[in-house]
């Protein structure tokens, strides 16, 4: 196993956890920017419409995917800069 891959494993885990926190904060801000003063609806929230629930879920998924990709890409780039090898 490559040294870069071994070095990246714990870094990737920490980045993943941190990225999840960042994505959550970003999603809440975006949801409020869209004019919703309340927290995003849960799928089982009886008071919310299908449209609102599905919009919130799609937006949350998109935000989490973008943040995850950005965080892991930055981690891989940093690993390459430190070890000289791209983690696979």
C-alpha positions as CSV (number, residue, x, y, z in Angstrom):
1,X,0.0,0.0,0.0
2,X,1.3,3.4,-0.9
3,X,2.5,5.8,1.8
4,X,0.3,8.5,0.6
5,X,-2.8,6.3,0.8
6,X,-2.0,5.2,4.3
7,X,-1.3,8.9,5.3
8,X,-4.5,10.0,3.8
9,X,-6.8,7.5,5.6
10,X,-6.9,9.3,9.0
11,X,-6.9,12.7,7.3
12,X,-9.8,11.7,5.1
13,X,-11.8,10.6,8.2
14,X,-11.2,13.9,10.0
15,X,-12.0,15.9,6.8
16,X,-15.2,13.9,6.3
17,X,-16.4,14.7,9.8
18,X,-15.5,18.4,9.5
19,X,-17.0,18.5,6.0
20,X,-20.3,17.2,7.4
21,X,-20.4,20.0,10.0
22,X,-19.5,22.6,7.3
23,X,-22.1,21.3,5.0
24,X,-24.8,21.4,7.7
25,X,-24.0,25.1,8.4
26,X,-24.0,26.0,4.7
27,X,-27.3,24.2,4.1
28,X,-29.0,26.0,7.0
29,X,-27.8,29.4,5.7
30,X,-28.8,28.6,2.1
31,X,-32.3,27.4,3.3
32,X,-32.7,30.7,5.2
33,X,-31.5,32.8,2.2
34,X,-34.2,31.2,0.1
35,X,-36.7,32.9,2.4
36,X,-37.5,30.1,4.9
37,X,-37.2,31.4,8.4
38,X,-37.7,27.9,9.9
39,X,-35.4,24.9,10.0
40,X,-35.6,22.7,6.9
41,X,-38.5,20.2,7.2
42,X,-38.0,16.5,8.1
43,X,-39.6,13.9,5.8
44,X,-42.1,13.1,8.5
45,X,-43.2,16.7,9.2
46,X,-46.9,16.5,8.7
47,X,-47.3,20.3,8.5
48,X,-45.0,20.7,5.4
49,X,-45.9,20.0,1.8
50,X,-44.3,17.4,-0.4
51,X,-42.8,20.1,-2.5
52,X,-41.1,21.8,0.4
53,X,-39.8,18.5,1.8
54,X,-38.4,17.3,-1.5
55,X,-36.9,20.7,-2.3
56,X,-35.1,20.7,1.1
57,X,-33.9,17.1,0.6
58,X,-32.5,17.9,-2.9
59,X,-30.8,21.1,-1.8
60,X,-29.3,19.4,1.3
61,X,-28.0,16.5,-0.9
62,X,-26.5,18.9,-3.4
63,X,-24.8,21.0,-0.7
64,X,-23.4,17.9,1.1
65,X,-22.1,16.5,-2.2
66,X,-20.3,19.7,-3.2
67,X,-18.8,20.2,0.3
68,X,-17.7,16.6,0.4
69,X,-16.0,16.8,-3.0
70,X,-14.3,20.1,-2.1
71,X,-13.0,18.8,1.2
72,X,-11.7,15.5,-0.1
73,X,-10.1,17.2,-3.1
74,X,-8.4,19.7,-0.8
75,X,-7.2,16.8,1.4
76,X,-5.9,14.9,-1.5
77,X,-4.0,17.9,-2.8
78,X,-2.5,18.6,0.6
79,X,-1.4,15.0,0.9
80,X,0.3,15.2,-2.5
81,X,2.0,18.4,-1.5
82,X,3.3,16.7,1.7
83,X,4.2,13.3,0.3
84,X,4.7,14.0,-3.4
85,X,2.2,11.3,-4.3
86,X,-1.5,11.5,-5.0
87,X,-3.6,9.3,-2.7
88,X,-5.7,6.7,-4.6
